[in-house]
């Protein structure tokens, strides 16, 4: 497995998360009061999710876990191979759905929901990173 490429993507993900932590305002009023902050946070969240999905794809390909039917199948394959936990597979599936809302704007993007994710769910990326790094040491 090309661990260096996966580790480079993990570092890329960490960079996006660090930037997100820097630009995310403390209060919701600050968030909605600045279109630049809102759009910047949305974009960084979008590319952080994309990066996590890319990491999953690299591992599935390198371990020859089969051709996934879709992105959700990536997470299932990794969970079945015990690379990530079932709980993480579920979280990644939710991230993917959220990414689709951000990208395709199904309806309007709910600023309160985005802010809530920024404040309460960024830790899921840290857990994802930990599971990936632990798995890379095992394989």
QUISULPE-V142980 format. One record per run of one state. SS is the DSSP state (h for helix, s for strand, l for the rest). FROM is the first residue (numbers start at 0). TO is the last residue. If there is no record, write none. Layout:
BEGIN
SS;FROM;TO
SS;FROM;TO
END
This chain:
BEGIN
l;0;1
h;2;22
l;23;26
h;27;31
l;32;33
h;34;61
l;62;69
h;70;79
l;80;84
h;85;103
l;104;109
h;110;119
l;120;121
h;122;137
l;138;138
END
